[in-house]
Amino acid sequence: MAAQEPSTRKKKSRERFAHPEVAIPTATRKSFYGHGIPGVKLEELAGKLIVIEGADGSGRSTQINRLVKWLEATGHATVQVGLKRSTLVSEELAAAQEGNILSRTTLSLFYATDFADQLVNVIIPSLRAGFIVIADRYIYTLMARDLARGADMDWLRNLYDIALVPDAVIYLKVSPQTLVQRNFAKNPELDYWESGMDLGLSRDMFDSFLRYQSILIDQFRDLQKVYNFRIVNADRPVEPIQNMLRKWIDTVLTRG
């Protein structure tokens, strides 16, 4: 077998270690869903807000971790936000949930406060600095949960009229049967709130989980009609979903 020419070896070496092509973000005209945050100049928000929605067990965390690595490898600074990550109320919210004693309205307001604090102190400053903000769930999960508990849609829209409209929203939809198996693969017990036990759907937590997650899927379908986000069948393997997400996000980065 003939040895390769030096120039050929160098070319293959360059190809092997070449950096991925960097998509240069284009500034997007931002808007709020309602009145927004007073004093915020939307034209200054040069970054992108990308939301990944989905239940626990939908593969949301895995997909986000891979997206962040991909974005940072292509030269984009990223920031992650998510539910119960506010420095203002996250600890209090977690402690209150442990006792399973929160009223539905109190729980809604706790989560709304958590969201508002992150919006003001993390999301908006990061977008102003040109970062790609990846939200591990956003107001849609909060609204779906509240709607499942009988909340009024107009009340919820007023509650979250401070929210920024994201540049992209992707909901990873997984069947309740798959979700329950994935949750058991990680933990020996199902979560009280993720099973909707406060709704009295069933005394059996397994049965309540299946019923509650079915209700949430229906709520997300209704919300999609209002907010026009993408719904992805996430019962499939990780890689094809990740490839699809990257294509969509690459388009978002270069869309003005």
C-alpha positions as CSV (number, residue, x, y, z in Angstrom):
1,M,0.0,0.0,0.0
2,A,1.5,3.3,-1.0
3,A,2.3,5.9,1.7
4,Q,0.3,9.1,1.6
5,E,1.9,12.3,0.5
6,P,2.8,14.8,3.3
7,S,0.4,17.3,1.8
8,T,-2.5,14.8,1.8
9,R,-1.8,13.9,5.5
10,K,-1.7,17.6,6.5
11,K,-5.1,18.2,4.7
12,K,-6.7,15.2,6.5
13,S,-5.3,16.4,9.8
14,R,-6.8,19.9,9.2
15,E,-10.1,18.4,8.3
16,R,-10.1,16.2,11.4
17,F,-9.4,19.0,13.8
18,A,-11.4,21.8,12.1
19,H,-13.6,23.8,14.3
20,P,-17.4,23.8,13.5
21,E,-18.6,26.7,11.5
22,V,-19.8,29.5,13.7
23,A,-23.2,31.0,13.0
24,I,-23.1,34.7,13.8
25,P,-26.2,35.7,15.7
26,T,-28.3,38.4,14.1
27,A,-30.1,40.8,16.4
28,T,-33.8,40.0,16.7
29,R,-36.6,42.5,17.5
30,K,-37.7,41.6,21.0
31,S,-41.1,42.0,22.5
32,F,-43.0,41.2,25.7
33,Y,-46.3,39.3,25.9
34,G,-47.9,42.2,27.7
35,H,-46.7,45.3,29.5
36,G,-43.3,43.8,30.2
37,I,-40.7,45.3,32.6
38,P,-40.6,49.1,32.9
39,G,-37.4,50.7,31.8
40,V,-36.2,47.8,29.7
41,K,-35.0,48.9,26.2
42,L,-35.9,46.0,24.0
43,E,-33.6,47.2,21.2
44,E,-30.6,46.6,23.6
45,L,-31.4,42.9,24.0
46,A,-29.0,41.5,21.4
47,G,-28.9,37.9,22.6
48,K,-31.3,35.0,21.9
49,L,-33.7,33.3,24.2
50,I,-34.3,29.7,23.5
51,V,-36.8,27.6,25.5
52,I,-36.9,23.9,25.9
53,E,-40.1,22.6,27.5
54,G,-41.0,19.1,28.6
55,A,-41.9,16.9,31.6
56,D,-39.4,15.3,33.8
57,G,-38.2,12.3,31.8
58,S,-38.7,13.9,28.5
59,G,-35.0,14.1,27.9
60,R,-35.0,17.8,28.4
61,S,-31.8,18.0,30.5
62,T,-29.9,15.7,28.1
63,Q,-30.8,17.8,25.1
64,I,-30.0,21.1,26.8
65,N,-26.6,19.8,28.0
66,R,-25.7,18.8,24.4
67,L,-27.0,22.1,23.0
68,V,-24.9,24.1,25.4
69,K,-21.8,22.1,24.6
70,W,-22.5,22.6,20.8
71,L,-23.2,26.3,21.2
72,E,-20.1,27.0,23.3
73,A,-17.9,24.9,20.9
74,T,-19.1,27.2,18.1
75,G,-18.1,30.3,20.0
76,H,-21.4,31.3,21.6
77,A,-21.5,32.3,25.3
78,T,-24.5,30.7,27.0
79,V,-26.5,31.1,30.2
80,Q,-29.0,28.6,31.6
81,V,-32.1,29.4,33.6
82,G,-34.9,27.2,34.8
83,L,-37.7,26.7,37.3
84,K,-36.8,27.1,41.0
85,R,-33.4,28.7,40.3
86,S,-34.1,32.1,41.7
87,T,-31.9,33.3,44.5
88,L,-35.0,35.1,45.9
89,V,-37.5,32.3,46.5
90,S,-36.1,29.0,45.2
91,E,-35.2,27.7,48.7
92,E,-38.5,28.8,50.2
93,L,-40.4,27.2,47.3
94,A,-38.6,23.9,47.6
95,A,-39.2,23.8,51.4
96,A,-42.9,24.7,51.0
97,Q,-43.4,22.0,48.4
98,E,-41.8,19.4,50.7
99,G,-44.8,19.8,53.1
100,N,-47.3,19.5,50.2
101,I,-49.4,22.2,52.0
102,L,-49.4,25.0,49.4
103,S,-52.7,26.2,48.1
104,R,-52.9,26.4,44.3
105,T,-52.9,30.2,44.1
106,T,-49.9,30.4,46.5
107,L,-48.0,27.8,44.4
108,S,-48.7,29.8,41.3
109,L,-47.5,33.1,42.8
110,F,-44.4,31.4,44.2
111,Y,-43.4,30.2,40.7
112,A,-44.4,33.5,39.2
113,T,-42.0,35.3,41.6
114,D,-39.3,32.8,40.9
115,F,-39.7,33.5,37.1
116,A,-39.9,37.3,37.5
117,D,-36.7,37.4,39.6
118,Q,-34.8,35.4,37.0
119,L,-36.2,37.5,34.2
120,V,-35.0,40.7,35.7
121,N,-31.7,39.6,37.2
122,V,-30.5,36.9,34.8
123,I,-32.4,36.7,31.5
124,I,-32.6,40.4,30.5
125,P,-29.0,41.3,31.6
126,S,-27.7,38.2,29.7
127,L,-29.6,39.1,26.5
128,R,-28.3,42.7,26.8
129,A,-24.8,41.3,26.9
130,G,-25.4,39.2,23.8
131,F,-25.6,35.8,25.4
132,I,-27.6,32.8,24.2
133,V,-30.0,32.1,27.1
134,I,-31.2,28.5,27.3
135,A,-34.4,28.2,29.5
136,D,-35.0,24.8,31.0
137,R,-38.8,25.4,30.9
138,Y,-40.5,28.8,30.9
139,I,-43.9,30.2,31.5
140,Y,-45.6,27.5,29.4
141,T,-45.0,24.8,32.0
142,L,-46.2,27.0,34.7
143,M,-49.4,27.9,32.8
144,A,-50.1,24.2,31.9
145,R,-49.7,23.2,35.5
146,D,-52.1,26.0,36.7
147,L,-54.6,25.3,33.9
148,A,-54.7,21.7,35.0
149,R,-55.6,22.9,38.4
150,G,-58.5,25.0,37.2
151,A,-56.7,28.4,36.8
152,D,-58.3,31.0,34.6
153,M,-56.4,31.6,31.3
154,D,-56.9,35.4,31.4
155,W,-55.6,35.5,34.9
156,L,-52.5,33.6,33.9
157,R,-51.9,35.8,30.8
158,N,-52.0,38.8,33.0
159,L,-49.7,37.2,35.5
160,Y,-47.1,36.5,32.9
161,D,-47.5,39.6,30.7
162,I,-44.0,40.6,31.9
163,A,-42.5,37.7,30.0
164,L,-40.3,38.2,27.0
165,V,-41.4,36.4,23.8
166,P,-38.6,33.8,23.2
167,D,-36.8,33.5,19.9
168,A,-37.6,29.7,19.9
169,V,-39.8,27.4,22.0
170,I,-39.6,23.6,21.6
171,Y,-41.8,21.3,23.6
172,L,-40.5,17.7,24.0
173,K,-43.7,15.6,24.1
174,V,-43.4,12.1,25.6
175,S,-46.2,9.7,26.2
176,P,-47.1,9.2,29.9
177,Q,-46.3,5.5,29.7
178,T,-42.7,6.3,28.5
179,L,-42.4,9.1,31.1
180,V,-43.3,6.9,34.0
181,Q,-40.7,4.3,32.9
182,R,-38.0,6.9,32.5
183,N,-38.8,8.4,36.0
184,F,-38.6,4.9,37.6
185,A,-35.3,4.4,35.9
186,K,-33.9,7.4,37.8
187,N,-35.8,7.3,41.1
188,P,-37.6,4.5,43.0
189,E,-40.5,6.8,43.7
190,L,-42.6,9.2,41.7
191,D,-42.8,12.8,42.6
192,Y,-45.9,14.0,44.5
193,W,-46.4,17.2,42.4
194,E,-45.4,15.6,39.0
195,S,-48.0,12.9,39.8
196,G,-50.7,15.5,40.4
197,M,-51.5,14.0,43.7
198,D,-52.9,17.3,45.0
199,L,-55.7,17.0,42.3
200,G,-57.3,13.9,43.7
201,L,-57.2,12.1,40.4
202,S,-56.4,8.7,42.0
203,R,-55.2,7.4,45.4
204,D,-52.7,5.4,43.5
205,M,-49.6,7.5,42.6
206,F,-48.8,5.5,39.5
207,D,-52.3,5.9,38.1
208,S,-52.4,9.6,39.1
209,F,-49.1,10.2,37.4
210,L,-50.4,8.8,34.1
211,R,-53.6,10.7,34.3
212,Y,-51.9,14.0,35.3
213,Q,-49.3,13.8,32.6
214,S,-52.0,13.2,30.0
215,I,-53.8,16.3,31.2
216,L,-50.6,18.3,30.8
217,I,-50.1,17.1,27.3
218,D,-53.6,18.3,26.4
219,Q,-52.8,21.7,28.0
220,F,-49.6,22.0,26.0
221,R,-51.6,21.3,22.8
222,D,-54.0,24.1,23.7
223,L,-51.1,26.5,24.6
224,Q,-49.4,25.7,21.3
225,K,-52.4,27.1,19.4
226,V,-52.0,30.4,21.3
227,Y,-48.2,30.6,21.4
228,N,-47.3,28.8,18.2
229,F,-44.3,26.8,19.6
230,R,-42.9,23.6,18.1
231,I,-43.9,20.2,19.4
232,V,-41.4,17.4,19.0
233,N,-42.1,13.7,19.5
234,A,-39.4,12.9,22.1
235,D,-40.2,9.2,22.4
236,R,-37.4,8.7,19.9
237,P,-33.7,8.3,20.6
238,V,-31.6,11.3,21.7
239,E,-29.4,11.9,18.6
240,P,-32.1,12.5,15.9
241,I,-33.9,14.9,18.2
242,Q,-30.6,16.7,19.0
243,N,-29.8,17.1,15.3
244,M,-33.2,18.5,14.6
245,L,-32.9,21.0,17.5
246,R,-29.5,22.1,16.2
247,K,-30.9,22.8,12.8
248,W,-33.7,24.9,14.1
249,I,-31.5,26.8,16.6
250,D,-28.9,27.5,13.9
251,T,-31.7,29.1,11.8
252,V,-32.8,31.1,14.9
253,L,-29.2,32.4,15.4
254,T,-29.0,33.9,11.9
255,R,-32.6,35.1,11.7
256,G,-33.1,38.8,12.1
